């Protein structure tokens, strides 16, 4: 038998397969298609301190080998998650990770303080790519100082595993990664979506109500693999790779580049069973190559 167990800081995963926030709901939406207990973990949709309606429609459009989205963190707030969602998913035998977003550092801290007491929430993924209204609309994740500031504040509020999700829309992603590592991040996940745009040439208008949106899917994978490779060499904490993983082969590619675990996002919309297929592929790949422990392949290019 192949050992698929990996560790993200103190967070023990039965296998390296996680789901990307915003593509898997709260997990229960996929329970008719897969056994959630087979996943290493699932990351629930972006959670904010207050209810958010998200951006106006249209906010999703298909693009060549990918999709653009501008959903805008639609969710009912952290209290709704704690009261209504958490009781329904807490007994799943898989790590539950909450993706945390905010418009200010105080927002991030408030969400984390509410999540910290929950026994079955052993990790959070902090999304530092959202607008910081107190800094004139800049995103925390586009400069090292802002990324470090929010990481430090969240670290003080959340004692369990802290994953920071990095934006690819920067000049040097390794600088941001090192900044959050220095302030106590246990892991970094990358990449978040690339900024993109699509225009309806007949109507001569952008497809999205927000004009631009986040590009995900197979089209971004080579960029994501490159950034994971760079960051894995630059930090001493585990890296979680995501960006265009459509099958098991793609997942192994990220691990060879240096990822300890991976997240599956857009592929869930195409095949809701893709995550467990990737778990099976990992096992088969290791057996075929005579590998007894999947940790042996991490960064082995």
Secondary structure, 3 states (H helix, E strand, C coil): CCECCEEECCEEECCCEEECCCCCCCCHHHCCCCCHHHCCEEEEEEECCCCECCCCCCCEEEECCEEEECCCCCECCHHHHHHHHHHHHCCCCCEEEEEECCCCHHHHHHHHHHHCCCCCEEEEEEECCCEEHHHCCEEHHHCHHHHHHHHHHHHHHCCCEEEEECCCCCCCHHHHHHHHHHCCCCEEEECCCEEEECEECCCCEECCCCCEEEEECHHHHHHHHHHHHHHHHHCCCEEEEECCCCCHHHHHHHHHHCCCEEEECCHHHHCCCHHHHHHHHHHHHHHHCCCCEHHHHCCCC
